[in-house]
């Protein structure tokens, strides 16, 4: 066997080993997550092998998801702050983090954390996510009407609403905007539409929790 072939085989094997370890690591993690064994997950992520084979953001994000699963609010706050303060993130990772926790802080009306998340997402190329977060923040947290014209126009477009899975939540936001404007009758109208249209959708529990 010539030296070049040996080198190719060695490089291939070295490349495969981390992949195998990562798959095994994820399998163990998912098993522990299913059991809600958070202490074991923390120990697993702290191992030297995990630090070698799993990128920093991935490790911290897996830990965050464990805390999210058991609704450990104190640990969620600590972990989110830890990631934002100490973990380098690319645009995709910043968006993933924001999507995971944004509505938790909306439910808590935690304006300072919402502002931090908005600032973080503003530095990414995920403009649709930023607009969505800003719309929710202005409407639900700040009591604003910034998106009134845009939402009213969108929801009056039958083709747009028929083909848009987000319609129930947009109706809910418009109902809140009408409430912010002091128009209780219109607020009730869109609130009822949102509650009806959200049945069986991903927005059902979210709208009811924020209602």
C-alpha positions in Angstrom: 0.0 0.0 0.0 1.6 3.3 -1.1 2.0 6.2 1.3 -0.6 8.4 -0.5 -3.3 5.7 -0.1 -2.4 5.3 3.6 -2.7 9.0 4.1 -6.1 9.1 2.5 -7.4 6.2 4.6 -6.0 7.8 7.8 -7.7 11.2 7.0 -11.0 9.4 6.2 -10.9 7.5 9.5 -10.0 10.6 11.5 -12.9 12.4 9.8 -15.4 9.6 10.5 -14.6 9.3 14.3 -16.1 12.6 15.4 -19.2 12.0 13.4 -19.7 8.6 15.1 -19.1 10.2 18.5 -21.5 13.0 17.8 -24.2 10.5 16.8 -23.6 8.5 19.9 -23.6 11.6 22.0 -26.9 12.8 20.6 -28.5 9.4 21.2 -27.5 9.5 24.8 -28.7 13.1 25.1 -32.1 12.3 23.7 -32.5 9.3 26.0 -31.7 11.4 29.0 -34.0 14.2 27.8 -36.8 11.8 27.5 -36.3 10.9 31.2 -35.9 14.6 32.1 -32.6 13.7 33.7 -31.2 17.2 33.6 -28.3 16.5 36.0 -27.0 13.7 33.7 -27.4 15.9 30.7 -25.3 18.6 32.4 -22.6 16.0 33.2 -22.7 14.7 29.7 -22.2 18.1 28.1 -19.4 18.9 30.5 -17.3 15.9 29.5 -14.0 16.4 27.7 -15.2 14.3 24.9 -18.2 16.5 24.3 -16.0 19.6 24.4 -13.8 18.0 21.7 -16.4 16.7 19.4 -19.4 19.1 19.8 -19.1 22.8 18.9 -19.6 25.3 21.8 -22.9 26.7 20.6 -24.4 23.2 20.0 -23.5 22.1 23.5 -25.0 25.2 25.2 -28.0 25.1 22.9 -28.7 21.4 23.8 -28.4 22.4 27.5 -30.9 25.2 27.0 -33.4 22.9 25.3 -33.2 20.5 28.3 -34.1 23.4 30.6 -36.9 24.4 28.2 -38.3 20.9 28.3 -38.7 20.9 32.1 -39.7 24.6 32.2 -36.9 25.5 34.6 -37.3 29.3 34.3 -34.3 30.2 36.4 -32.0 28.0 34.5 -33.5 29.1 31.2 -32.7 32.7 32.0 -29.2 31.8 33.2 -28.5 29.8 30.0 -29.9 32.4 27.6 -27.7 35.1 29.2 -24.7 32.8 29.2 -25.1 32.1 25.5 -25.7 35.7 24.5 -22.8 36.9 26.7 -20.1 34.3 26.1 -20.9 32.1 23.0 -19.9 33.4 19.5 -22.8 32.9 17.1 -23.5 33.2 13.4 -26.7 34.6 12.0 -28.4 31.2 11.8 -27.5 30.4 15.5 -28.8 33.8 16.7 -32.1 33.2 14.9 -32.4 29.7 16.4 -31.8 31.0 19.9 -34.3 33.9 19.4 -37.0 31.5 18.0 -36.6 29.2 21.0 -37.1 31.7 23.8 -38.7 34.9 22.4 -42.3 34.0 23.2 -41.3 32.8 26.7 -40.2 36.4 27.4 -43.3 37.8 25.7 -45.5 35.8 28.1 -43.5 37.1 31.0 -43.6 40.6 29.6 -39.8 40.8 30.2 -39.1 43.9 28.2 -35.4 44.0 28.9 -34.8 40.5 27.6 -37.0 41.1 24.6 -35.0 44.2 23.8 -31.8 42.1 24.0 -33.1 39.5 21.7 -34.3 42.1 19.2 -30.9 43.8 19.2 -29.3 40.4 18.6 -31.5 39.5 15.7 -31.1 43.0 14.2 -27.4 42.0 13.5 -28.5 38.9 11.4 -29.8 38.6 7.9 -33.1 37.2 9.1 -35.2 40.2 8.4 -38.5 38.4 8.5 -37.8 37.1 12.0 -36.8 40.6 13.2 -40.0 42.1 11.7 -42.2 39.4 13.4 -40.5 40.0 16.8 -40.7 43.8 16.5 -44.4 43.5 15.6 -45.1 41.4 18.7 -43.0 43.6 20.9 -44.6 46.9 19.7 -48.1 45.5 19.9 -48.1 43.3 23.1 -45.3 44.8 25.2 -45.2 48.5 24.2 -49.0 48.9 23.6 -48.2 50.4 20.3 -50.1 50.6 16.9 -47.0 50.8 14.6 -48.2 47.8 12.5 -51.9 48.8 12.3 -52.0 49.8 8.6 -49.9 46.9 7.5 -51.9 44.3 9.4 -55.3 45.8 8.4 -54.3 45.8 4.8 -53.0 42.2 4.9 -56.0 40.8 6.7 -58.4 42.5 4.2 -56.7 40.6 1.3 -58.7 37.4 1.0 -56.1 35.6 -1.1 -53.3 36.5 1.4 -55.3 35.3 4.4 -56.5 32.1 2.7 -52.9 31.0 1.9 -51.2 32.2 5.0 -50.8 29.9 8.0 -50.0 32.9 10.2 -53.4 34.5 9.7 -54.8 33.6 13.1 -51.9 35.2 14.9 -52.1 38.3 12.8 -55.8 38.6 13.6 -54.9 38.3 17.3 -52.3 41.0 17.0 -54.7 43.3 15.2 -57.3 42.7 17.9 -54.7 43.8 20.5 -53.9 46.9 18.4 -57.5 47.9 18.3 -57.6 47.4 22.1 -54.5 49.7 22.3 -56.4 52.2 20.2 -59.5 52.0 22.5 -61.7 50.4 19.9 -63.2 47.6 21.9 -65.8 46.4 19.3 -63.2 45.9 16.6 -60.8 44.3 19.1 -63.5 41.8 20.1 -64.3 41.1 16.4 -60.7 40.2 15.5 -60.1 38.4 18.8 -63.1 36.1 18.0 -61.8 35.6 14.5 -58.4 34.7 15.8 -59.7 32.2 18.4 -61.9 30.5 15.7 -59.2 30.4 13.0 -56.4 29.2 15.4 -58.2 25.9 16.3 -56.0 23.0 15.4 -53.1 25.2 14.4 -49.6 25.8 15.9 -50.9 29.1 17.1 -53.8 27.8 19.2 -51.9 27.5 22.5 -49.9 30.6 21.9 -52.9 32.8 21.3 -54.8 31.4 24.3 -51.8 31.9 26.5 -51.4 35.5 25.4 -55.1 36.2 25.3 
